[in-house]
C-alpha cells in the first residue's frame, strides 16, 4: 500500500513534466512561424495584432471557466479535452487556406502567441504538483518550468530547421517557389503541432482516474476564518499585480518579437528560431539556480530582484544597431528573466489556504492572460507604423512598475503550510536579517 501511494504521485509528476515539455515544444515552434504564417495568408500587421489579442482573450476566458469547474468536471478530463483540441487546431491550420478557418482555429483552438504556455494546462498541472507538496515546492516548480523551457527551445530550433530560408515580408513579391516552400514548411510545423496533442493525451492517460485536489471538492460550510479571508485578499492582489506584469509582457510576446526582428533587420525565420532556441536554453538554465536563491534570499526577493533588471533591459532593445546585438541582449535577458517563474508559482500557492489553490492558480493565470491579450493589438499598430521598437519600451516600463509594486505590497506576507492556514517558518520566505530590514 505504501509503495502504491508513492507510485501514484511519481506517475503524476512524470506525466506532468513530460506533457509540459511536449506542449511548450509545440508552442515554441508555432510562435516562430505564426506571424509569417499569417502574413503568407494575406494578413497585415494590425490584423495580426488583433488576432493575437483575441487569441489571448479567449484563452483567458477558457482558463477562468475551466479553473472554476475543473474539480467538478475532473482534472484529467479537462487535460484530455484540451490536448485533443490542440490536435484538431494543428490539422486544420496545416491544410486550410481559408482566412475564416485560420482565424477561427487560432482564436478558438489552443495556440500560444507567447511561445511558452496556453490553455488550461498550467493552472491544473500546478494544482497537481502542489497537492503533493513535501515542503520543496519551489524545486518542483523549477523542474516543471525547466521541462517547459527546454521543450520550447527544442520547438523553436525545430521550426528554424524546417523553415530555413523562409523570408515572408511581402507575399506579393515572393516567387512561386518561395511561396510553395513556405506553405510546405509551415504546414509541416502545424502537423507536428497536431501530433503533440495526441502524445499529450496519451501521457494524461497515466494520471490516476480521480486525480484532483480533494480539498477543492469539499468547501467548508462555516464562515471563513480571518486567515482564509486574508489569503483570498492576497489572491486578488496578486492576480491584479500579475496582470500588470502580463500587460507589459503582451507587448513583447515571441510572435511579435519574431515579426519585429524580420521587419527591423530583414532576417529570416531560421535566425529568429535560433535566437528563440538559445533564449529558451538560457532561461531553462536559470531554473537550476532558482531553488537555492529562493532559499537564501526568499521567494519574494527572488521574484523581484531577478526580474527588475530584465524589465529594464527590454527598454534597451530598440537601441541595438544590428540583429546580432539585439539577439545577444535578448539572450542575456533570458538567462535571468525566468528565474522568478518557479518562485512566483510557489509563492502563489503558499500564501493562500490549500482549498483555494486551484482558484488562485486559475485566477492569476487568467488575469495574466487577459492583460497580456490587450497589448498585442497596440503592438501590431506600432510595428505597422514604425520599427523603432516602441512596444519594447512600453513593455519594459510597465513590467518595472509591477516589480516595485509587488515588493512593497507583499514584503511582509508569509506563506502557509499544506496542513493549516498558519504561517510557516519565515526562513522559507526570507532570512531573518532581510525580514528585519524590510520591517524597518
C-alpha positions in Angstrom: 0.0 0.0 0.0 2.8 2.4 0.9 4.6 1.7 -2.4 1.4 2.2 -4.3 0.8 5.6 -2.6 4.3 6.6 -3.7 4.0 5.4 -7.3 0.8 7.4 -7.9 2.4 10.8 -7.2 5.5 9.8 -9.2 3.4 8.8 -12.2 1.6 12.1 -11.9 4.9 14.0 -11.7 6.5 12.3 -14.7 3.3 12.7 -16.8 3.0 16.4 -16.0 6.7 17.1 -16.7 6.7 15.2 -20.0 3.4 16.8 -21.1 4.8 20.3 -20.2 7.9 19.7 -22.4 6.0 18.4 -25.4 3.4 21.2 -25.1 5.8 24.0 -24.9 7.9 22.5 -27.7 4.8 22.7 -29.9 4.0 26.2 -28.7 7.6 27.3 -29.2 7.6 26.0 -32.8 4.4 27.7 -33.8 5.4 31.0 -32.2 8.3 31.2 -34.6 6.1 30.8 -37.7 2.8 32.3 -36.5 3.4 35.9 -37.8 4.9 34.9 -41.2 2.2 32.2 -41.5 -0.5 34.9 -41.1 1.4 37.3 -43.5 1.6 34.5 -46.1 -2.2 34.1 -45.9 -2.8 37.8 -46.5 -3.0 39.3 -43.0 -1.3 42.6 -42.3 0.5 43.7 -39.0 -2.6 45.4 -37.5 -4.8 42.3 -38.2 -2.1 40.0 -36.8 -2.0 42.1 -33.6 -5.8 41.9 -33.3 -5.8 38.1 -33.9 -3.2 37.6 -31.2 -5.2 39.7 -28.8 -8.4 37.8 -29.5 -6.5 34.5 -29.0 -5.2 35.5 -25.6 -8.6 36.9 -24.5 -10.3 33.6 -25.5 -7.5 31.7 -23.7 -8.1 33.8 -20.5 -11.8 33.2 -20.5 -11.4 29.5 -21.1 -8.8 29.3 -18.3 -11.1 31.1 -15.9 -14.1 28.9 -16.7 -12.1 25.7 -16.5 -10.5 26.7 -13.2 -13.9 27.3 -11.7 -15.3 23.9 -12.6 -12.2 21.7 -13.1 -12.7 19.9 -9.7 -16.3 19.2 -10.6 -15.6 18.1 -14.2 -12.4 16.2 -13.3 -8.9 17.5 -13.9 -8.0 14.5 -16.1 -11.0 15.0 -18.4 -10.1 18.7 -18.8 -6.5 17.9 -19.7 -7.5 15.2 -22.2 -10.0 17.5 -23.9 -7.5 20.4 -24.2 -4.9 18.1 -25.6 -7.2 16.9 -28.3 -8.2 20.5 -29.1 -4.5 21.1 -29.9 -4.6 18.2 -32.4 -7.7 19.5 -34.2 -6.3 23.0 -34.5 -3.0 21.8 -35.9 -4.6 19.6 -38.5 -6.9 22.4 -39.8 -4.2 25.0 -39.9 -1.9 22.7 -41.8 -4.3 22.1 -44.6 -6.5 25.2 -45.0 -6.1 28.4 -46.9 -9.4 29.9 -45.7 -8.9 33.1 -43.8 -12.0 32.4 -41.7 -10.9 28.9 -40.7 -7.4 30.2 -39.9 -8.7 32.9 -37.6 -11.2 30.6 -36.0 -8.6 27.9 -35.3 -6.1 30.3 -33.9 -8.6 32.1 -31.7 -10.7 29.2 -30.5 -8.1 26.5 -30.7 -5.2 26.4 -28.3 -2.4 28.3 -29.9 0.2 30.2 -27.8 1.4 33.5 -29.4 3.8 33.8 -26.4 5.5 30.6 -27.4 5.5 29.1 -24.0 2.2 28.3 -22.4 -1.5 28.5 -23.2 -4.8 26.9 -22.5 -6.0 25.5 -19.1 -3.0 23.2 -18.7 -0.8 25.3 -16.4 -3.2 26.0 -13.6 -4.3 22.4 -13.4 -0.8 21.0 -13.5 0.4 23.4 -10.9 -2.5 22.3 -8.7 -1.5 18.7 -9.1 2.1 19.5 -8.2 1.1 21.5 -5.1 -1.3 18.8 -3.9 1.6 16.5 -3.1 3.9 19.2 -1.7 6.6 17.8 0.5 8.0 21.2 1.5 10.1 21.7 -1.6 7.5 23.2 -3.9 9.9 25.7 -5.4 12.2 23.0 -6.6 9.3 21.0 -8.1 8.1 24.1 -9.9 11.7 24.8 -11.1 11.8 21.3 -12.6 8.4 21.8 -14.1 9.4 25.0 -15.8 12.8 23.6 -16.8 10.9 21.0 -18.8 8.8 23.8 -20.3 11.7 26.0 -21.4 13.7 23.1 -22.7 10.8 22.0 -24.7 10.2 25.5 -26.1 13.8 25.7 -27.0 13.7 22.5 -29.0 10.5 23.5 -30.6 12.0 26.8 -31.8 15.1 25.0 -33.1 12.9 22.5 -34.9 10.9 25.3 -36.5 14.1 27.1 -37.5 15.4 24.0 -39.2 12.2 23.3 -41.1 11.6 26.9 -42.2 15.2 27.9 -43.1 15.1 30.4 -46.0 11.5 31.4 -45.4 11.5 35.2 -45.5 7.9 36.3 -45.6 7.6 40.1 -45.6 5.5 40.8 -48.8 3.7 37.7 -50.2 3.2 39.6 -53.5 6.9 39.9 -54.0 7.6 36.2 -53.4 8.2 33.8 -56.3 6.1 30.7 -56.8 8.9 28.5 -55.5 9.3 30.6 -52.3 5.6 30.6 -51.7 5.4 26.8 -52.1 8.4 26.3 -49.8 6.9 28.5 -47.1 3.5 26.8 -47.3 5.0 23.3 -47.1 7.3 24.2 -44.2 4.6 26.0 -42.2 2.2 23.1 -42.9 4.7 20.5 -41.6 5.2 22.5 -38.4 1.4 22.6 -37.9 1.2 18.8 -38.4 3.8 18.2 -35.7 1.8 20.6 -33.5 -1.2 18.4 -34.0 0.8 15.2 -33.2 2.0 16.8 -29.9 -1.7 17.0 -28.8 -2.1 13.2 -29.3 1.1 12.4 -27.4 -0.1 14.6 -24.5 -3.4 12.9 -24.4 -1.6 9.5 -24.0 0.5 10.9 -21.2 -2.5 12.3 -19.4 -3.9 8.8 -19.6 -1.4 7.7 -17.0 -2.9 10.1 -14.4 -4.9 8.4 -11.7 -8.6 8.5 -12.7 -9.6 10.5 -9.7 -6.6 12.8 -9.8 -7.9 16.0 -8.2 -7.3 18.4 -5.3 -9.5 16.8 -2.7 -9.8 20.0 -0.7 -11.5 21.7 -3.6 -14.3 19.2 -3.7 -15.4 19.9 -0.1 -15.9 23.6 0.7 -16.3 24.4 4.4 -19.8 25.5 5.3 -18.7 27.6 8.3 -17.8 31.2 7.8 -14.2 31.6 6.6 -11.6 32.4 9.3 -9.6 35.7 9.2 -6.6 33.9 7.9 -8.7 32.5 5.0 -10.1 35.9 4.3 -6.6 37.4 4.2 -5.4 34.6 1.9 -8.2 35.4 -0.5 -7.4 39.1 -0.4 -3.9 38.1 -1.3 -5.2 36.2 -4.3 -6.9 39.2 -5.8 -3.9 41.5 -5.1 -1.5 39.0 -6.6 -3.8 38.5 -9.6 -4.1 42.2 -10.1 -0.3 42.8 -10.0 0.5 39.9 -12.2 -2.0 41.2 -14.7 0.1 44.4 -14.8 3.2 42.3 -15.5 1.5 40.3 -18.2 0.2 43.5 -19.8 3.8 44.6 -20.2 4.8 41.2 -21.4 2.0 41.2 -24.0 3.9 43.9 -25.9 6.8 41.5 -26.5 5.3 38.1 -27.0 7.5 35.8 -29.1 5.3 36.0 -32.2 5.6 39.8 -32.2 9.4 39.7 -31.4 9.8 37.5 -34.4 7.9 39.9 -36.6 9.9 42.9 -35.2 13.2 41.1 -36.0 12.2 40.4 -39.6 10.8 43.9 -40.2 13.6 45.8 -38.5 16.6 43.7 -39.6 15.4 41.7 -42.6 16.3 38.3 -41.0 14.6 35.0 -41.9 12.7 32.6 -39.7 15.9 30.5 -39.2 17.6 33.4 -37.5 14.6 34.1 -35.3 14.1 30.4 -34.4 17.8 30.1 -33.5 17.6 33.1 -31.2 14.5 31.7 -29.5 16.2 28.3 -29.2 19.1 29.7 -27.2 16.8 32.2 -25.3 14.8 29.2 -24.0 18.0 27.2 -23.2 19.4 30.2 -21.2 16.0 30.6 -19.5 16.0 26.8 -18.6 19.4 27.1 -17.1 18.2 29.8 -14.7 15.8 27.2 -13.1 18.7 25.4 -11.7 19.6 28.4 -9.6 16.1 29.4 -8.6 15.6 27.0 -5.7 18.9 27.8 -3.9 18.5 31.5 -4.5 14.9 31.5 -3.2 16.0 29.6 -0.1 18.8 32.0 0.6 17.1 35.3 -0.2 13.4 34.4 0.0 10.7 33.8 -2.6 9.6 37.4 -2.9 13.1 38.8 -3.2 13.9 36.2 -5.8 10.8 37.2 -7.8 11.5 40.9 -7.8 15.3 41.4 -7.8 15.9 38.9 -10.7 13.0 40.3 -12.7 13.5 44.0 -12.4 16.9 44.2 -14.4 15.3 42.2 -17.1 12.4 44.6 -17.4 14.8 47.5 -17.8 16.7 45.5 -20.4 13.6 45.4 -22.6 13.7 49.2 -22.9 17.2 49.0 -24.4 16.2 46.5 -27.2 15.3 49.2 -29.8 18.8 50.8 -29.3 20.6 47.7 -30.7 22.2 48.6 -34.1 22.2 45.0 -35.6 20.1 41.9 -35.3 23.1 40.1 -33.7 23.3 42.8 -31.0 19.6 42.7 -30.3 19.7 38.9 -30.2 22.6 39.0 -27.7 20.7 41.3 -25.4 17.6 39.1 -25.6 19.8 36.1 -24.7 21.3 37.9 -21.7 17.9 38.9 -20.5 16.6 35.4 -20.9 19.2 34.0 -18.5 17.7 36.0 -15.7 14.1 36.8 -16.8 12.6 33.3 -16.0 14.2 32.8 -12.6 11.2 34.4 -11.0 8.7 31.9 -12.5 9.0 28.9 -10.1 9.4 31.3 -7.2 6.2 33.1 -8.2 4.3 29.9 -8.8 5.3 28.5 -5.4 4.6 31.8 -3.7 1.1 32.0 -5.2 0.4 28.5 -3.9 1.8 29.1 -0.4 0.2 32.4 0.5 -3.3 31.0 0.2 -5.2 28.2 2.1 -5.0 24.8 0.5 -8.6 24.8 -0.6 -8.2 28.0 -2.6 -5.1 26.9 -4.5 -6.9 25.8 -7.8 -8.9 29.1 -7.7 -5.7 31.1 -7.1 -3.8 29.3 -9.9 -6.7 29.8 -12.3 -7.3 33.5 -11.3 -3.7 34.5 -11.6 -3.2 32.7 -14.9 -6.4 34.1 -16.4 -5.7 37.6 -15.1 -2.3 37.4 -16.8 -3.8 36.1 -20.0 -6.5 38.8 -20.1 -4.0 41.6 -19.6 -1.5 40.1 -22.0 -4.2 39.9 -24.6 -4.8 43.6 -24.7 -1.2 44.6 -25.6 -0.6 42.8 -29.0 -3.3 44.9 -30.7 -1.3 48.1 -29.7 2.0 46.4 -30.6 0.7 45.4 -34.0 -0.3 49.0 -34.7 3.1 50.3 -33.5 5.0 47.7 -35.6 2.9 48.6 -38.7 3.8 52.3 -38.4 7.4 52.2 -37.2 10.3 49.8 -36.5 11.6 51.9 -33.6 10.7 49.3 -31.0 8.1 51.3 -29.0 6.5 48.0 -27.7 9.8 47.1 -26.0 10.0 50.4 -24.2 6.3 50.3 -23.1 6.6 46.7 -22.0 9.8 47.2 -20.1 8.4 50.2 -18.2 5.1 48.5 -17.2 7.0 45.4 -16.0 9.3 47.6 -13.9 6.3 49.2 -12.2 5.0 45.7 -11.5 8.2 44.6 -9.8 8.3 47.5 -7.4 4.6 47.3 -6.6 4.8 43.6 -5.9 7.7 44.0 -3.5 6.1 46.8 -1.4 2.7 45.2 -1.3 3.9 41.7 -0.3 7.1 42.2 1.6 5.5 41.3 4.9 3.2 38.4 3.7 4.2 35.0 5.0 3.4 31.6 3.2 1.2 29.0 4.8 1.6 25.2 5.1 -0.4 22.5 3.4 -1.9 21.4 6.7 -3.2 24.7 8.1 -3.6 28.4 7.4 -0.9 29.3 10.0 2.3 31.0 8.7 5.2 28.7 8.2 8.8 29.4 9.2 10.0 32.7 7.9 13.1 31.0 6.5 11.0 29.8 3.6 10.1 33.4 2.7 13.1 35.5 3.6 16.0 35.3 6.1 15.7 36.9 9.4 18.1 39.7 8.6 16.2 40.6 5.4 12.9 40.5 7.3 14.2 43.0 9.9 15.4 45.3 7.1 12.0 45.1 5.4 10.2 45.8 8.6 12.2 49.0 9.1 
